[in-house]
Amino acid sequence: MSGDAGGRTGRQGKLSQWLRGRRPKEAAAQDRGREALLLAAAEAGLPLAPAAHPGPDYRCSCDRVGCPTPARHPVSFAWQTQSTTDRAQIERWARHQPQANFITATGMVHDVLDVPLEAGREALERLLSAGIEVGPVAVSDDGRMLFFTLTRGTPEDEDEWWPCELDCHPETMDEHPGLRWHCRGSYVLVPPARLPGDQSVHWVRGPEHPLPDPLTLLEVLTDAGARHVGEEADHTGAAWPLRR
């Protein structure tokens, strides 16, 4: 009897494992949608690399105590060289790491102009009303809007590079409440991405839109960002800088 019970227990254990391994149709559809969006971003020329994702209790999947950018950073220190638009590699990453977010490395093909959400909405409306070509735009539910543009270029003279530290760095974003220009040495999350607290990063204008020259957007974005920062200063009594 004990042997029979052990057999049933073993079969039940295998059945439980099989059931746990089955994915609901909705989850499978979400995975296909996620993969399609990532591949569309790569086809538009945005180099991608795997990133962390939300862990339990608002923590980060990296398990670093006090992670300063939970679910927002690459999983590899070699993210700049690892970033790729190769379809097969992105498919492997997406399927083997179904919970992972992805970052896109800026300053190689594209830059990102990153502004407060309300300022971004105002600027987007003004730009579209003026007939100015606007490329892909994403919204981060934590209060930022991301305008994807062509990069400033790759000058032969290394001294001509404008590193991202002149405006922002992924780990010092709180110091820059206005416009942040992500270029060489920086990155942003690429949609679809999940943030702690059931927040997300998602497209409002997809990667099928051609990347514009950043200078065509800069004046409107800077104006809207400065106005937003000024309003924040009026409310808090603090004079926030637009740039470092």
N, C-alpha and C positions, 0 to 999 in steps of 0.2 A: 504493500500500500504506500509505504513511504517513497518507494521508487516511482510509483505511478504519480504520486503527488508532486515529486520532484520534476517528473516529466511535464506535468501540467503547468507547474510554476515556470519551467524553462520556456514552454511554448507561450505562456502568457507574457513572459518577459520579452520574448522576441516580437510578439504581437504588439505590445506596448511601444517597443522601439520603432516598429514599422509605422504605427499610427502617428507617433511623434514626428516621424520623418516625412509624413505626407504633408503637403502644403495646400492650404485652401486655394480655390480657384482665384479668389480676390487677391491673395498674396502673390500668386504666380503672375497675375495680370499686372500688379503693381511693379513687380520685378522687371517684367518686359517693358513697361512704360519707363521705368527708371533707366534701364539700359539703353532704350531708344533715345532718350533725352541726352544721355552722356555721349552716345555716338554722334548725335547731331551736333553737339558742342565741339567734339573732336573734328568732325568733317568741316566745321566752320574755321578750323585752325587753332582752336584753344587747346594747348597742351595740358593733359590731365595727369594727376597722381592720386593715389588713395590717401584718405584723411581719416582722422578719428571720428567717432560717432557718439551720441549720448549714451551714457551708462546709467546705472540705477541711482536714484536719489540725486538727480541733477549733476552727477559726476561725469567724468570723461572716460571713454573706453580705454584710454592710455593708463589709467589707474595711478597717475601721478598725483600725489597729495597736493591739493591746492592748485591744480592745473589752471593757469591764468587764462587759457583760451579753450575751454571745454568744447569738444566736438568741432573745432575750427582749425586744427593744425594738421600738417602732414604726419603720416605714421613713420616716415623715413627721413633721416637727416639728409639723404641724398635726393630730396624731392626735385631740386632744380635739374639734375641730370636724368632723373627717373621720369620726369614729365614727358608725355608723349601723346601723339595723335594717332598712333597705330591702332587700328580697329581690333585686331586679334588680341593685343595685349589688354586693351580696355575691357573687352568682353571677358577675358580670363579674370581680371581683377573684379569686375562687377559680379561674376557668378561665384567666385570663390570667397568673396567678402560681401555678402548680401546686405549687411548693415552699414557698410562703410560709406562715409561721405567722400567727395572728391574735391580737391583744390585744383585751380588752374594757375600755373605760374605766369606772372605778368612780366613785361619787359622784353619778351622774345618776339612774339607776334602781335600781342595786344597789351594795352594798358587798361586800367579801370579807374574811373573817376567816381569816388564814393562820397555821397552826401547824406545829410539827415533826411529821413523819409519825407517829411512835409516839404522841405526845400526841394527835394527831388521831384515830387509830384507837381509843384509849382513850375519848376524848370521844364519838366517834360511837356506840360501843357503849353508853355510859351514857345518851346522849340517846335513842336508839331504845328502850332497855329501859325508860326512864321515860315513854315514850309522847309525847315532845316532837317536834313537827313539825320535821323537818330538810329543808332544801331541797336544791338541787344541791350535790354535793361532788365535787371533782376531786383527783387525786393527781399530784404532780410527782415523777418518779423520782429527782430530786436530793434528796429527803427532806423534802418539805413536803406538807401537805394543805390544800385551799382550800375553805372553807365559804361559799357564795354566799347573801347575805341581801338583804333590802330595804335601801335606803340610809337614813341617819339622817334624811332629809328635806331640804327646801330652804327654810330659814327666810328670811323677808323681810329680817331684819336681818343684814347681811353679817358683823357681828361675832360672830354666833352660829355661823358655820361652824366645823366642826372639820376643819382641813386634815390631809391624810395625814401631814404632817411630824411631827405629834405622836406618831406611832407608827412610821411607816416611810416610806421613799421607794424607788422601784424600784432606784435606784443605790446605796443605802446599807443594803441588807437584811442584810448580814453583821453590822451593828451591833445587830441585833434578833433574837437566836436564839429568843426566845419568841414571844408573840402579836404579829402584825402586823395592823393594821386598815387595809385599803386603802379609802379613801373619796375625797373630792374631790381631784383632781389626781393620782391614781394609776391604775394599770392592772395587769392580770395576763394571762398567756397563757390563752386559752380552748381547751379540747380540740376537736379533736385537734391537738397541737403536738409538734414534734420538737425535741429538745435535742442538743447535742454528745455524742458517746459512745454513740450508739444509745439514748438515753434519751427519754422522752416525757412529755407531760401528757395524762391521760385521765380520763374520767368514771368514778366509782364509783356515783354517783347522778346521773342525767341532768337536763337542764334542764326536763324535763316536770314536775318537782316544784316546787310553788309556793315562792316566796321567803319565808322566815320573817322575823320581826322579829329583828334582831341581838341584842337584849337577852335574848331567850329562850335563846340559845346561849352568851352571853358568860361567865356564871359557870362553867359546866362547862369551856369552852375555856380560860379563864384559869387555872382550877385545874389542869387537865391540863398546860397549857403551863408553869406555874410549877414543877410537879413535875418535868417533863422537864428544864427549865433547871437546877433544883437537882441533879438526878442528873448532868448534864453538869459542873456545877461541882465535884461531889464527885470526879469522875474526873480533872478537869484541875487542880483546886486553885484555879480562878478563880471569882470571884463575878460571874456574868453578870447584867446588868440585864434585867428584863422589858420595861421601856420606857426610852426615851431620857430 
